[in-house]
Amino acid sequence: REITLLPRHWEWLATQPGGASVAIRKLVEAARRAPSDDERAKAARDVAYRFMNAVAGDLSAFEEVIRALYRGDESRVRELMRDWPQDIAAYSARLAFPDTAISEQAT
């Protein structure tokens, strides 16, 4: 098989212990183990869905919340949950959108 790299890539690979093949194998394995942003977002949505289904399945606009959740529409999810009990809505949003929850805590 063949790969095409820029000269600067070959230069960097030449400086790696074990040579280019070992370095490329390590990079590929590291990339395979690290979940992508999309995979992390899907996992967060799935966790949030399971929680909401268990505790909020009978609350107003539940189905609309779930549709917005799987579209990744955070503002719509929060808007639709406004009539939910505050603790359930807040925890659901924290599960569904963990990156936003972290940035909110930092401010």
PyMOL CGO cylinders between C-alpha atoms (Angstrom):
from pymol import cmd
from pymol.cgo import CYLINDER

trace = [
    CYLINDER, 0.00, 0.00, 0.00, 1.03, 3.57, -0.47, 0.3, 1, 1, 1, 1, 1, 1,
    CYLINDER, 1.03, 3.57, -0.47, 0.48, 6.83, 1.37, 0.3, 1, 1, 1, 1, 1, 1,
    CYLINDER, 0.48, 6.83, 1.37, 1.22, 10.34, 0.23, 0.3, 1, 1, 1, 1, 1, 1,
    CYLINDER, 1.22, 10.34, 0.23, 2.77, 12.75, 2.70, 0.3, 1, 1, 1, 1, 1, 1,
    CYLINDER, 2.77, 12.75, 2.70, 4.26, 16.18, 2.44, 0.3, 1, 1, 1, 1, 1, 1,
    CYLINDER, 4.26, 16.18, 2.44, 8.03, 16.56, 2.82, 0.3, 1, 1, 1, 1, 1, 1,
    CYLINDER, 8.03, 16.56, 2.82, 7.64, 18.00, 6.34, 0.3, 1, 1, 1, 1, 1, 1,
    CYLINDER, 7.64, 18.00, 6.34, 5.71, 14.87, 7.35, 0.3, 1, 1, 1, 1, 1, 1,
    CYLINDER, 5.71, 14.87, 7.35, 8.49, 12.62, 6.05, 0.3, 1, 1, 1, 1, 1, 1,
    CYLINDER, 8.49, 12.62, 6.05, 11.04, 14.76, 7.88, 0.3, 1, 1, 1, 1, 1, 1,
    CYLINDER, 11.04, 14.76, 7.88, 9.16, 14.39, 11.15, 0.3, 1, 1, 1, 1, 1, 1,
    CYLINDER, 9.16, 14.39, 11.15, 8.68, 10.65, 10.64, 0.3, 1, 1, 1, 1, 1, 1,
    CYLINDER, 8.68, 10.65, 10.64, 12.40, 10.22, 10.00, 0.3, 1, 1, 1, 1, 1, 1,
    CYLINDER, 12.40, 10.22, 10.00, 13.14, 11.58, 13.48, 0.3, 1, 1, 1, 1, 1, 1,
    CYLINDER, 13.14, 11.58, 13.48, 10.81, 9.15, 15.26, 0.3, 1, 1, 1, 1, 1, 1,
    CYLINDER, 10.81, 9.15, 15.26, 12.17, 6.11, 17.13, 0.3, 1, 1, 1, 1, 1, 1,
    CYLINDER, 12.17, 6.11, 17.13, 11.67, 2.98, 15.05, 0.3, 1, 1, 1, 1, 1, 1,
    CYLINDER, 11.67, 2.98, 15.05, 11.23, 4.91, 11.83, 0.3, 1, 1, 1, 1, 1, 1,
    CYLINDER, 11.23, 4.91, 11.83, 8.24, 5.87, 9.77, 0.3, 1, 1, 1, 1, 1, 1,
    CYLINDER, 8.24, 5.87, 9.77, 6.39, 2.54, 9.91, 0.3, 1, 1, 1, 1, 1, 1,
    CYLINDER, 6.39, 2.54, 9.91, 6.44, 2.31, 13.69, 0.3, 1, 1, 1, 1, 1, 1,
    CYLINDER, 6.44, 2.31, 13.69, 5.41, 5.95, 14.08, 0.3, 1, 1, 1, 1, 1, 1,
    CYLINDER, 5.41, 5.95, 14.08, 2.53, 5.59, 11.62, 0.3, 1, 1, 1, 1, 1, 1,
    CYLINDER, 2.53, 5.59, 11.62, 1.29, 2.40, 13.33, 0.3, 1, 1, 1, 1, 1, 1,
    CYLINDER, 1.29, 2.40, 13.33, 1.36, 4.18, 16.71, 0.3, 1, 1, 1, 1, 1, 1,
    CYLINDER, 1.36, 4.18, 16.71, -0.52, 7.18, 15.32, 0.3, 1, 1, 1, 1, 1, 1,
    CYLINDER, -0.52, 7.18, 15.32, -3.18, 4.96, 13.74, 0.3, 1, 1, 1, 1, 1, 1,
    CYLINDER, -3.18, 4.96, 13.74, -3.66, 2.96, 16.95, 0.3, 1, 1, 1, 1, 1, 1,
    CYLINDER, -3.66, 2.96, 16.95, -3.92, 6.13, 19.04, 0.3, 1, 1, 1, 1, 1, 1,
    CYLINDER, -3.92, 6.13, 19.04, -6.53, 7.54, 16.64, 0.3, 1, 1, 1, 1, 1, 1,
    CYLINDER, -6.53, 7.54, 16.64, -8.52, 4.29, 16.75, 0.3, 1, 1, 1, 1, 1, 1,
    CYLINDER, -8.52, 4.29, 16.75, -8.62, 4.36, 20.57, 0.3, 1, 1, 1, 1, 1, 1,
    CYLINDER, -8.62, 4.36, 20.57, -9.54, 8.03, 20.89, 0.3, 1, 1, 1, 1, 1, 1,
    CYLINDER, -9.54, 8.03, 20.89, -13.25, 8.64, 20.36, 0.3, 1, 1, 1, 1, 1, 1,
    CYLINDER, -13.25, 8.64, 20.36, -14.13, 11.39, 17.91, 0.3, 1, 1, 1, 1, 1, 1,
    CYLINDER, -14.13, 11.39, 17.91, -16.18, 14.45, 18.88, 0.3, 1, 1, 1, 1, 1, 1,
    CYLINDER, -16.18, 14.45, 18.88, -19.16, 12.95, 17.07, 0.3, 1, 1, 1, 1, 1, 1,
    CYLINDER, -19.16, 12.95, 17.07, -18.83, 9.67, 18.97, 0.3, 1, 1, 1, 1, 1, 1,
    CYLINDER, -18.83, 9.67, 18.97, -18.59, 11.51, 22.30, 0.3, 1, 1, 1, 1, 1, 1,
    CYLINDER, -18.59, 11.51, 22.30, -21.65, 13.63, 21.45, 0.3, 1, 1, 1, 1, 1, 1,
    CYLINDER, -21.65, 13.63, 21.45, -23.67, 10.56, 20.48, 0.3, 1, 1, 1, 1, 1, 1,
    CYLINDER, -23.67, 10.56, 20.48, -22.68, 8.77, 23.67, 0.3, 1, 1, 1, 1, 1, 1,
    CYLINDER, -22.68, 8.77, 23.67, -23.73, 11.81, 25.74, 0.3, 1, 1, 1, 1, 1, 1,
    CYLINDER, -23.73, 11.81, 25.74, -27.08, 11.97, 23.94, 0.3, 1, 1, 1, 1, 1, 1,
    CYLINDER, -27.08, 11.97, 23.94, -27.66, 8.27, 24.56, 0.3, 1, 1, 1, 1, 1, 1,
    CYLINDER, -27.66, 8.27, 24.56, -26.92, 8.61, 28.28, 0.3, 1, 1, 1, 1, 1, 1,
    CYLINDER, -26.92, 8.61, 28.28, -29.20, 11.65, 28.52, 0.3, 1, 1, 1, 1, 1, 1,
    CYLINDER, -29.20, 11.65, 28.52, -31.96, 9.81, 26.66, 0.3, 1, 1, 1, 1, 1, 1,
    CYLINDER, -31.96, 9.81, 26.66, -31.81, 6.83, 29.04, 0.3, 1, 1, 1, 1, 1, 1,
    CYLINDER, -31.81, 6.83, 29.04, -32.01, 9.14, 32.06, 0.3, 1, 1, 1, 1, 1, 1,
    CYLINDER, -32.01, 9.14, 32.06, -34.82, 11.25, 30.62, 0.3, 1, 1, 1, 1, 1, 1,
    CYLINDER, -34.82, 11.25, 30.62, -36.77, 8.21, 29.50, 0.3, 1, 1, 1, 1, 1, 1,
    CYLINDER, -36.77, 8.21, 29.50, -36.59, 6.79, 33.04, 0.3, 1, 1, 1, 1, 1, 1,
    CYLINDER, -36.59, 6.79, 33.04, -37.48, 9.95, 34.98, 0.3, 1, 1, 1, 1, 1, 1,
    CYLINDER, -37.48, 9.95, 34.98, -39.11, 12.36, 32.54, 0.3, 1, 1, 1, 1, 1, 1,
    CYLINDER, -39.11, 12.36, 32.54, -41.00, 10.18, 30.08, 0.3, 1, 1, 1, 1, 1, 1,
    CYLINDER, -41.00, 10.18, 30.08, -44.34, 11.51, 31.29, 0.3, 1, 1, 1, 1, 1, 1,
    CYLINDER, -44.34, 11.51, 31.29, -43.32, 15.18, 31.42, 0.3, 1, 1, 1, 1, 1, 1,
    CYLINDER, -43.32, 15.18, 31.42, -44.54, 17.79, 28.96, 0.3, 1, 1, 1, 1, 1, 1,
    CYLINDER, -44.54, 17.79, 28.96, -42.93, 17.88, 25.53, 0.3, 1, 1, 1, 1, 1, 1,
    CYLINDER, -42.93, 17.88, 25.53, -40.84, 14.76, 26.25, 0.3, 1, 1, 1, 1, 1, 1,
    CYLINDER, -40.84, 14.76, 26.25, -40.96, 13.48, 22.67, 0.3, 1, 1, 1, 1, 1, 1,
    CYLINDER, -40.96, 13.48, 22.67, -40.11, 16.89, 21.25, 0.3, 1, 1, 1, 1, 1, 1,
    CYLINDER, -40.11, 16.89, 21.25, -37.19, 17.15, 23.67, 0.3, 1, 1, 1, 1, 1, 1,
    CYLINDER, -37.19, 17.15, 23.67, -35.86, 13.80, 22.48, 0.3, 1, 1, 1, 1, 1, 1,
    CYLINDER, -35.86, 13.80, 22.48, -36.16, 14.82, 18.82, 0.3, 1, 1, 1, 1, 1, 1,
    CYLINDER, -36.16, 14.82, 18.82, -34.27, 18.06, 19.53, 0.3, 1, 1, 1, 1, 1, 1,
    CYLINDER, -34.27, 18.06, 19.53, -31.73, 16.12, 21.59, 0.3, 1, 1, 1, 1, 1, 1,
    CYLINDER, -31.73, 16.12, 21.59, -30.86, 13.82, 18.70, 0.3, 1, 1, 1, 1, 1, 1,
    CYLINDER, -30.86, 13.82, 18.70, -30.67, 16.79, 16.32, 0.3, 1, 1, 1, 1, 1, 1,
    CYLINDER, -30.67, 16.79, 16.32, -28.12, 18.29, 18.70, 0.3, 1, 1, 1, 1, 1, 1,
    CYLINDER, -28.12, 18.29, 18.70, -30.27, 21.41, 19.15, 0.3, 1, 1, 1, 1, 1, 1,
    CYLINDER, -30.27, 21.41, 19.15, -29.27, 22.42, 22.66, 0.3, 1, 1, 1, 1, 1, 1,
    CYLINDER, -29.27, 22.42, 22.66, -31.22, 25.67, 22.79, 0.3, 1, 1, 1, 1, 1, 1,
    CYLINDER, -31.22, 25.67, 22.79, -34.43, 23.90, 21.70, 0.3, 1, 1, 1, 1, 1, 1,
    CYLINDER, -34.43, 23.90, 21.70, -33.91, 21.14, 24.26, 0.3, 1, 1, 1, 1, 1, 1,
    CYLINDER, -33.91, 21.14, 24.26, -33.50, 23.70, 27.03, 0.3, 1, 1, 1, 1, 1, 1,
    CYLINDER, -33.50, 23.70, 27.03, -36.50, 25.68, 25.80, 0.3, 1, 1, 1, 1, 1, 1,
    CYLINDER, -36.50, 25.68, 25.80, -38.73, 22.61, 25.73, 0.3, 1, 1, 1, 1, 1, 1,
    CYLINDER, -38.73, 22.61, 25.73, -37.63, 21.54, 29.22, 0.3, 1, 1, 1, 1, 1, 1,
    CYLINDER, -37.63, 21.54, 29.22, -38.53, 24.91, 30.78, 0.3, 1, 1, 1, 1, 1, 1,
    CYLINDER, -38.53, 24.91, 30.78, -41.69, 23.45, 32.38, 0.3, 1, 1, 1, 1, 1, 1,
    CYLINDER, -41.69, 23.45, 32.38, -39.86, 20.43, 33.76, 0.3, 1, 1, 1, 1, 1, 1,
    CYLINDER, -39.86, 20.43, 33.76, -38.72, 20.32, 37.38, 0.3, 1, 1, 1, 1, 1, 1,
    CYLINDER, -38.72, 20.32, 37.38, -35.51, 22.38, 37.56, 0.3, 1, 1, 1, 1, 1, 1,
    CYLINDER, -35.51, 22.38, 37.56, -33.29, 19.57, 38.88, 0.3, 1, 1, 1, 1, 1, 1,
    CYLINDER, -33.29, 19.57, 38.88, -34.40, 17.09, 36.20, 0.3, 1, 1, 1, 1, 1, 1,
    CYLINDER, -34.40, 17.09, 36.20, -34.00, 19.64, 33.41, 0.3, 1, 1, 1, 1, 1, 1,
    CYLINDER, -34.00, 19.64, 33.41, -30.58, 20.77, 34.65, 0.3, 1, 1, 1, 1, 1, 1,
    CYLINDER, -30.58, 20.77, 34.65, -29.25, 17.23, 35.06, 0.3, 1, 1, 1, 1, 1, 1,
    CYLINDER, -29.25, 17.23, 35.06, -30.64, 16.18, 31.67, 0.3, 1, 1, 1, 1, 1, 1,
    CYLINDER, -30.64, 16.18, 31.67, -28.94, 19.13, 29.97, 0.3, 1, 1, 1, 1, 1, 1,
    CYLINDER, -28.94, 19.13, 29.97, -25.67, 18.40, 31.78, 0.3, 1, 1, 1, 1, 1, 1,
    CYLINDER, -25.67, 18.40, 31.78, -25.76, 14.79, 30.56, 0.3, 1, 1, 1, 1, 1, 1,
    CYLINDER, -25.76, 14.79, 30.56, -26.74, 15.71, 27.01, 0.3, 1, 1, 1, 1, 1, 1,
    CYLINDER, -26.74, 15.71, 27.01, -24.33, 18.60, 26.52, 0.3, 1, 1, 1, 1, 1, 1,
    CYLINDER, -24.33, 18.60, 26.52, -21.35, 18.01, 28.83, 0.3, 1, 1, 1, 1, 1, 1,
    CYLINDER, -21.35, 18.01, 28.83, -19.09, 20.49, 27.00, 0.3, 1, 1, 1, 1, 1, 1,
    CYLINDER, -19.09, 20.49, 27.00, -21.57, 23.30, 27.66, 0.3, 1, 1, 1, 1, 1, 1,
    CYLINDER, -21.57, 23.30, 27.66, -21.92, 22.28, 31.30, 0.3, 1, 1, 1, 1, 1, 1,
    CYLINDER, -21.92, 22.28, 31.30, -18.14, 22.48, 31.76, 0.3, 1, 1, 1, 1, 1, 1,
    CYLINDER, -18.14, 22.48, 31.76, -17.95, 25.93, 30.17, 0.3, 1, 1, 1, 1, 1, 1,
    CYLINDER, -17.95, 25.93, 30.17, -20.88, 27.15, 32.30, 0.3, 1, 1, 1, 1, 1, 1,
    CYLINDER, -20.88, 27.15, 32.30, -19.13, 25.98, 35.48, 0.3, 1, 1, 1, 1, 1, 1,
    CYLINDER, -19.13, 25.98, 35.48, -15.95, 27.82, 34.51, 0.3, 1, 1, 1, 1, 1, 1,
    CYLINDER, -15.95, 27.82, 34.51, -17.76, 31.18, 34.31, 0.3, 1, 1, 1, 1, 1, 1,
]
cmd.load_cgo(trace, "trace")
